[in-house]
Amino acid sequence: MTTKQGMPRERRGAALGMLGILGFSLTLPATRLAVADLDPVFVGLGRALVAAALAAAMLWWTKAPRPSRRQWGRLALTAAGVVIGYPLLSTLAMRTSAAGHASVVVGLAPLATALFAAWLAGERPGPRYWLATLIGSATIVGFCGFSAGGKPNGADLLLLAAVAAVGLGYAEGARLARELGAWQTISWALLLSAPLLAPVVWQAAPPAWSAVGWRSLAGFGYVSVVSMYLAFCAWYKGLAMGGIARIGQLQLVQPFFSLAGAALVLDETINPSQIVAAAIVLLCVASGRRSVAAPAQRRPGNG
């Protein structure tokens, strides 16, 4: 199928997915900046409140129709994964984990996304896809063990839990994006979560904002506006257009961009094991994406 602009639908979905990945890639480095002066709970959940304000303005401006009763339940599931679960767990991990290391661990997200896509959306990637994804995932697990002297540390366990949460949120959110539209899905998920998050964020807010450095504020601003909203708008649209498993595997290239971001923003040293692990994962992406059939065409949302 070809879009009105003449670009094949699947290719346009991949382009939007990659745009979302670029936005997500600086999330961990930016989070590392933010938690230097801000409470991890405030950073992990407060970003959603800032994004919810943007979402509310967009929904009001466009007069977007409200979700159905059935869709509200699915939005709650999406929010549990990508509005609450992943941001909070990954932020807690970033108190002690280097951004470069964490970015490689989070490369497991495509496997989690594919598993939830198979369960929730009925997508059935072929054996070559699963082989490529498992090799990439095993590489990341081995990298964690090598980096931690043979066993994962507490931060790695938090990151693995975050990966499971984000896989759930990506898969269910992409299904909803086909019905509600991409930006509408993340907007309603944020708005649904806001009343629950507000009192927690209030308690975790810094007692004196004057003590918060500009780098921490910049990091918090990035994860709030880009990571929590703008990148999701592109990402959910890409997943809905190109298929959850097919586009979701693009996440395996995210460690490369995140490693570069950690080096540029945080001045972290990139060691050879990180580069080797990320390179193997990239090869798995190139191999696996060719084996996933395009999804059955559905009427897309307006997002």
The 8 nearest C-alpha neighbors of each residue, nearest first, counted from 0:
[[1, 8, 7, 2, 9, 296, 6, 5],
 [2, 0, 7, 8, 6, 5, 3, 4],
 [3, 1, 4, 5, 6, 8, 7, 0],
 [4, 2, 5, 1, 6, 7, 8, 0],
 [3, 5, 2, 6, 1, 7, 11, 8],
 [4, 6, 2, 3, 1, 7, 8, 0],
 [5, 7, 2, 1, 4, 11, 8, 10],
 [8, 6, 1, 10, 9, 0, 2, 11],
 [7, 9, 11, 1, 10, 2, 0, 12],
 [8, 10, 241, 12, 11, 7, 240, 13],
 [11, 9, 13, 12, 7, 8, 14, 6],
 [10, 12, 14, 8, 13, 9, 15, 7],
 [11, 13, 237, 241, 240, 9, 15, 10],
 [12, 14, 16, 10, 11, 15, 237, 246],
 [15, 13, 11, 17, 16, 12, 10, 18],
 [16, 14, 237, 18, 12, 233, 17, 13],
 [15, 17, 237, 234, 13, 19, 14, 18],
 [16, 18, 20, 14, 19, 15, 13, 21],
 [19, 17, 15, 21, 16, 20, 14, 233],
 [18, 20, 230, 234, 16, 22, 233, 17],
 [21, 19, 17, 23, 22, 18, 24, 253],
 [22, 20, 24, 18, 19, 23, 17, 256],
 [21, 23, 230, 19, 20, 24, 226, 225],
 [24, 22, 20, 26, 226, 21, 25, 19],
 [25, 23, 257, 21, 26, 22, 256, 253],
 [24, 26, 28, 23, 27, 257, 29, 260],
 [27, 25, 29, 23, 24, 28, 222, 30],
 [26, 28, 30, 29, 98, 25, 31, 102],
 [29, 27, 31, 98, 261, 25, 30, 26],
 [30, 28, 218, 32, 26, 31, 27, 25],
 [31, 29, 27, 33, 32, 28, 26, 218],
 [30, 32, 28, 29, 33, 34, 93, 27],
 [33, 31, 215, 29, 30, 218, 35, 34],
 [32, 34, 215, 218, 30, 219, 35, 31],
 [35, 33, 37, 36, 31, 39, 32, 38],
 [34, 36, 33, 32, 37, 215, 31, 94],
 [37, 35, 34, 211, 215, 33, 212, 38],
 [38, 36, 34, 33, 35, 39, 205, 42],
 [37, 39, 41, 40, 34, 203, 42, 36],
 [40, 38, 42, 41, 34, 90, 91, 43],
 [41, 39, 43, 42, 38, 44, 203, 87],
 [40, 42, 45, 203, 38, 200, 39, 44],
 [41, 43, 39, 45, 40, 44, 46, 38],
 [44, 42, 87, 86, 40, 90, 41, 39],
 [45, 43, 46, 47, 41, 42, 40, 87],
 [46, 44, 41, 48, 42, 47, 200, 43],
 [45, 47, 223, 49, 44, 48, 42, 50],
 [46, 48, 50, 45, 49, 44, 51, 82],
 [49, 47, 51, 45, 50, 46, 193, 52],
 [50, 48, 46, 52, 51, 47, 223, 45],
 [49, 51, 47, 53, 52, 48, 223, 228],
 [52, 50, 54, 48, 189, 190, 53, 49],
 [51, 53, 55, 49, 50, 54, 56, 48],
 [54, 52, 50, 56, 51, 55, 57, 49],
 [53, 55, 186, 51, 57, 52, 56, 58],
 [56, 54, 58, 52, 57, 53, 51, 59],
 [55, 57, 59, 53, 54, 58, 60, 52],
 [58, 56, 60, 54, 59, 55, 61, 53],
 [57, 59, 55, 63, 61, 56, 60, 62],
 [58, 60, 62, 56, 57, 61, 55, 63],
 [61, 59, 57, 58, 62, 56, 63, 55],
 [60, 62, 63, 58, 59, 57, 56, 64],
 [63, 61, 59, 60, 58, 64, 57, 65],
 [62, 64, 58, 61, 65, 59, 183, 60],
 [65, 63, 62, 66, 58, 179, 61, 67],
 [64, 66, 63, 67, 187, 179, 62, 71],
 [67, 65, 70, 71, 64, 68, 179, 69],
 [66, 68, 70, 69, 71, 65, 72, 64],
 [67, 69, 71, 70, 66, 72, 73, 65],
 [70, 68, 67, 71, 72, 73, 66, 74],
 [69, 71, 73, 67, 72, 68, 66, 74],
 [72, 70, 74, 68, 73, 69, 66, 75],
 [73, 71, 75, 70, 74, 69, 76, 68],
 [72, 74, 76, 70, 75, 71, 77, 69],
 [73, 75, 77, 71, 76, 188, 72, 78],
 [76, 74, 78, 72, 73, 77, 79, 71],
 [77, 75, 73, 79, 74, 78, 80, 72],
 [78, 76, 168, 74, 80, 75, 172, 79],
 [77, 79, 82, 75, 188, 80, 81, 76],
 [80, 78, 76, 83, 77, 84, 82, 81],
 [79, 81, 168, 164, 84, 165, 78, 77],
 [80, 82, 168, 165, 85, 78, 83, 84],
 [81, 83, 78, 79, 80, 47, 84, 86],
 [82, 84, 79, 86, 81, 87, 85, 80],
 [85, 83, 80, 164, 87, 79, 86, 81],
 [84, 86, 161, 88, 81, 165, 164, 87],
 [87, 85, 43, 89, 88, 84, 83, 90],
 [86, 88, 43, 90, 85, 84, 89, 83],
 [89, 87, 91, 85, 161, 90, 157, 86],
 [88, 90, 92, 86, 91, 158, 87, 85],
 [89, 91, 93, 87, 92, 88, 43, 39],
 [92, 90, 88, 93, 89, 94, 39, 87],
 [93, 91, 154, 89, 90, 94, 157, 96],
 [92, 94, 96, 90, 95, 91, 31, 89],
 [93, 95, 92, 91, 96, 34, 90, 31],
 [94, 96, 93, 92, 154, 97, 91, 153],
 [97, 95, 93, 92, 154, 94, 98, 101],
 [96, 98, 100, 99, 101, 95, 93, 31],
 [97, 99, 101, 28, 100, 27, 261, 102],
 [100, 98, 258, 102, 101, 97, 261, 257],
 [101, 99, 97, 103, 102, 98, 104, 96],
 [102, 100, 98, 104, 103, 99, 97, 105],
 [103, 101, 254, 105, 99, 100, 104, 257],
 [102, 104, 254, 106, 101, 105, 100, 139],
 [105, 103, 101, 106, 102, 139, 107, 100],
 [104, 106, 107, 102, 103, 108, 162, 101],
 [105, 107, 103, 251, 104, 108, 254, 250],
 [108, 106, 105, 136, 109, 110, 104, 162],
 [107, 109, 111, 162, 106, 110, 105, 166],
 [110, 108, 248, 112, 111, 247, 107, 250],
 [111, 109, 113, 112, 108, 107, 132, 114],
 [110, 112, 166, 108, 114, 109, 113, 163],
 [111, 113, 166, 109, 115, 110, 114, 170],
 [114, 112, 244, 116, 110, 115, 111, 109],
 [115, 113, 111, 117, 116, 112, 110, 118],
 [114, 116, 118, 112, 117, 113, 119, 167],
 [117, 115, 113, 120, 170, 119, 114, 118],
 [118, 116, 122, 121, 114, 115, 120, 123],
 [117, 119, 115, 116, 121, 120, 114, 122],
 [120, 118, 116, 115, 121, 117, 171, 170],
 [121, 119, 116, 122, 117, 118, 174, 170],
 [120, 122, 117, 118, 119, 123, 116, 115],
 [123, 121, 117, 120, 116, 124, 244, 118],
 [122, 124, 117, 121, 125, 116, 291, 244],
 [125, 123, 291, 128, 122, 126, 129, 244],
 [124, 126, 128, 127, 290, 291, 123, 129],
 [127, 125, 129, 128, 130, 124, 290, 131],
 [128, 126, 130, 129, 125, 290, 131, 287],
 [129, 127, 287, 131, 126, 125, 130, 290],
 [128, 130, 132, 126, 131, 127, 133, 125],
 [131, 129, 127, 133, 128, 132, 126, 134],
 [130, 132, 283, 128, 134, 287, 129, 133],
 [131, 133, 129, 135, 134, 130, 136, 128],
 [132, 134, 136, 130, 135, 131, 137, 129],
 [135, 133, 137, 131, 136, 132, 130, 138],
 [136, 134, 280, 132, 138, 133, 137, 283],
 [135, 137, 133, 139, 138, 107, 134, 132],
 [138, 136, 140, 134, 139, 135, 133, 141],
 [139, 137, 135, 141, 136, 140, 142, 134],
 [138, 140, 142, 136, 141, 137, 104, 143],
 [141, 139, 137, 143, 142, 138, 136, 144],
 [142, 140, 144, 138, 139, 143, 137, 145],
 [141, 143, 139, 145, 140, 144, 146, 138],
 [144, 142, 140, 146, 141, 145, 147, 151],
 [143, 145, 149, 150, 141, 147, 142, 146],
 [146, 144, 142, 148, 143, 147, 149, 141],
 [145, 147, 143, 144, 148, 142, 149, 100],
 [148, 146, 144, 145, 150, 149, 151, 143],
 [147, 149, 145, 146, 150, 144, 151, 143],
 [150, 148, 144, 145, 147, 151, 146, 143],
 [149, 151, 144, 147, 148, 152, 143, 145],
 [152, 150, 144, 155, 147, 143, 156, 153],
 [153, 151, 155, 154, 150, 156, 147, 143],
 [154, 152, 156, 155, 157, 151, 92, 158],
 [153, 155, 92, 157, 156, 152, 96, 158],
 [156, 154, 158, 152, 157, 153, 151, 159],
 [157, 155, 159, 153, 158, 154, 160, 152],
 [158, 156, 154, 160, 155, 159, 88, 92],
 [157, 159, 161, 155, 156, 160, 89, 162],
 [160, 158, 162, 156, 161, 157, 155, 163],
 [161, 159, 157, 163, 162, 158, 156, 164],
 [160, 162, 85, 158, 164, 159, 88, 163],
 [161, 163, 159, 108, 165, 160, 164, 166],
 [164, 162, 160, 166, 161, 165, 111, 167],
 [165, 163, 80, 161, 167, 162, 166, 84],
 [164, 166, 168, 80, 162, 81, 167, 85],
 [167, 165, 112, 111, 169, 163, 164, 168],
 [168, 166, 164, 165, 170, 169, 80, 115],
 [169, 167, 80, 77, 165, 81, 171, 166],
 [168, 170, 172, 166, 167, 171, 165, 173],
 [171, 169, 173, 116, 167, 172, 168, 115],
 [172, 170, 174, 173, 168, 169, 77, 167],
 [171, 173, 175, 169, 174, 77, 170, 168],
 [172, 174, 176, 239, 235, 170, 175, 171],
 [175, 173, 171, 172, 176, 177, 170, 239],
 [174, 176, 172, 178, 177, 173, 179, 171],
 [175, 177, 180, 181, 173, 179, 178, 174],
 [178, 176, 299, 300, 175, 239, 174, 180],
 [177, 179, 300, 175, 176, 180, 299, 174],
 [180, 178, 176, 300, 175, 183, 184, 177],
 [302, 179, 181, 300, 176, 301, 183, 177],
 [182, 180, 302, 176, 236, 235, 184, 183],
 [183, 181, 232, 302, 184, 185, 186, 180],
 [182, 184, 186, 180, 181, 185, 187, 179],
 [185, 183, 181, 186, 182, 187, 176, 179],
 [184, 186, 188, 182, 187, 183, 189, 231],
 [187, 185, 54, 183, 189, 184, 188, 182],
 [186, 188, 190, 189, 184, 185, 191, 183],
 [189, 187, 185, 191, 78, 74, 186, 190],
 [190, 188, 51, 192, 186, 187, 191, 185],
 [189, 191, 187, 193, 51, 192, 188, 186],
 [190, 192, 188, 189, 193, 187, 194, 75],
 [193, 191, 189, 190, 195, 194, 196, 188],
 [192, 194, 196, 190, 195, 191, 48, 197],
 [195, 193, 197, 196, 192, 191, 198, 190],
 [196, 194, 193, 192, 197, 198, 199, 191],
 [195, 197, 193, 199, 194, 198, 200, 192],
 [196, 198, 200, 194, 199, 195, 193, 201],
 [199, 197, 201, 200, 196, 202, 195, 194],
 [200, 198, 202, 201, 196, 197, 203, 195],
 [199, 201, 203, 197, 41, 202, 198, 45],
 [200, 202, 198, 204, 199, 203, 197, 41],
 [201, 203, 199, 200, 204, 198, 41, 205],
 [204, 202, 200, 41, 201, 38, 40, 199],
 [205, 203, 201, 202, 41, 200, 206, 38],
 [204, 206, 207, 208, 203, 37, 38, 211],
 [207, 205, 204, 208, 210, 203, 209, 202],
 [206, 208, 209, 205, 210, 211, 204, 37],
 [209, 207, 210, 211, 205, 206, 212, 204],
 [208, 210, 207, 211, 212, 206, 205, 213],
 [209, 211, 208, 207, 212, 36, 205, 206],
 [212, 210, 208, 36, 209, 215, 213, 216],
 [213, 211, 215, 214, 210, 216, 36, 209],
 [212, 214, 216, 215, 217, 211, 218, 33],
 [215, 213, 217, 216, 212, 218, 32, 33],
 [216, 214, 33, 32, 218, 217, 213, 212],
 [215, 217, 213, 219, 214, 218, 220, 33],
 [218, 216, 220, 214, 215, 219, 213, 221],
 [217, 219, 29, 33, 215, 221, 32, 220],
 [220, 218, 216, 33, 222, 217, 221, 223],
 [219, 221, 217, 223, 218, 222, 216, 224],
 [220, 222, 218, 223, 225, 219, 224, 217],
 [221, 223, 226, 219, 220, 225, 26, 224],
 [224, 222, 46, 220, 227, 221, 50, 49],
 [223, 225, 221, 228, 222, 227, 50, 220],
 [224, 226, 229, 221, 228, 230, 227, 222],
 [227, 225, 222, 23, 230, 228, 26, 22],
 [228, 226, 223, 225, 224, 222, 50, 47],
 [227, 229, 231, 225, 224, 230, 50, 226],
 [228, 230, 225, 232, 231, 224, 226, 227],
 [231, 229, 19, 22, 233, 232, 226, 225],
 [232, 230, 234, 228, 233, 229, 235, 19],
 [231, 233, 182, 229, 181, 230, 234, 235],
 [232, 234, 19, 15, 236, 231, 230, 235],
 [235, 233, 19, 16, 231, 237, 236, 232],
 [236, 234, 238, 181, 173, 237, 232, 233],
 [235, 237, 181, 239, 233, 234, 238, 240],
 [236, 238, 12, 16, 15, 234, 240, 235],
 [239, 237, 243, 235, 242, 241, 236, 240],
 [238, 240, 236, 173, 237, 177, 242, 241],
 [241, 239, 12, 237, 238, 242, 236, 9],
 [240, 242, 9, 12, 238, 237, 239, 246],
 [241, 243, 238, 294, 245, 244, 239, 246],
 [242, 244, 238, 247, 246, 245, 116, 170],
 [243, 245, 113, 247, 246, 242, 248, 116],
 [246, 244, 242, 247, 243, 248, 291, 288],
 [247, 245, 248, 249, 238, 243, 244, 242],
 [248, 246, 244, 249, 243, 109, 245, 250],
 [247, 249, 109, 250, 246, 245, 251, 244],
 [250, 248, 251, 247, 246, 252, 284, 17],
 [251, 249, 248, 253, 252, 109, 247, 106],
 [250, 252, 106, 249, 253, 248, 280, 281],
 [253, 251, 250, 254, 281, 255, 249, 280],
 [252, 254, 250, 256, 255, 251, 24, 257],
 [255, 253, 257, 102, 103, 256, 252, 258],
 [256, 254, 258, 253, 257, 252, 277, 259],
 [255, 257, 259, 253, 258, 254, 24, 260],
 [256, 258, 24, 260, 254, 259, 255, 25],
 [259, 257, 99, 261, 255, 260, 256, 254],
 [260, 258, 256, 262, 257, 261, 263, 255],
 [259, 261, 257, 263, 258, 262, 264, 25],
 [262, 260, 258, 265, 28, 264, 259, 263],
 [261, 263, 266, 267, 259, 260, 265, 264],
 [264, 262, 260, 266, 261, 265, 259, 267],
 [263, 265, 261, 260, 266, 262, 28, 267],
 [266, 264, 261, 267, 262, 263, 28, 260],
 [265, 267, 262, 263, 264, 261, 268, 260],
 [268, 266, 262, 265, 261, 269, 99, 263],
 [267, 269, 270, 262, 266, 261, 99, 265],
 [270, 268, 267, 273, 271, 262, 258, 99],
 [269, 271, 272, 273, 268, 274, 275, 99],
 [272, 270, 274, 273, 275, 269, 276, 268],
 [273, 271, 275, 274, 270, 276, 142, 269],
 [274, 272, 276, 271, 275, 270, 277, 269],
 [273, 275, 271, 277, 272, 276, 278, 270],
 [276, 274, 278, 272, 277, 273, 271, 279],
 [277, 275, 273, 279, 278, 274, 272, 138],
 [276, 278, 280, 274, 275, 279, 273, 281],
 [279, 277, 281, 275, 280, 276, 274, 282],
 [280, 278, 282, 276, 281, 277, 275, 283],
 [279, 281, 135, 283, 277, 278, 282, 251],
 [280, 282, 278, 284, 283, 279, 252, 277],
 [283, 281, 285, 279, 284, 280, 286, 278],
 [282, 284, 131, 280, 286, 281, 285, 287],
 [285, 283, 281, 287, 282, 286, 288, 248],
 [284, 286, 282, 283, 287, 288, 281, 289],
 [287, 285, 283, 284, 288, 289, 282, 131],
 [286, 288, 128, 284, 131, 289, 290, 285],
 [287, 289, 290, 291, 286, 285, 245, 284],
 [290, 288, 287, 291, 286, 285, 292, 128],
 [289, 291, 288, 287, 128, 127, 125, 292],
 [292, 290, 124, 288, 289, 245, 125, 293],
 [291, 293, 294, 290, 124, 245, 289, 125],
 [292, 294, 242, 291, 241, 295, 9, 245],
 [295, 293, 242, 296, 292, 241, 122, 240],
 [294, 296, 297, 293, 242, 292, 241, 122],
 [295, 297, 294, 298, 0, 240, 299, 293],
 [298, 296, 299, 295, 177, 294, 240, 178],
 [297, 299, 300, 296, 177, 178, 301, 240],
 [300, 298, 177, 297, 178, 301, 180, 240],
 [301, 299, 180, 177, 178, 179, 302, 176],
 [300, 302, 180, 299, 179, 181, 183, 178],
 [180, 301, 181, 182, 300, 183, 236, 179]]
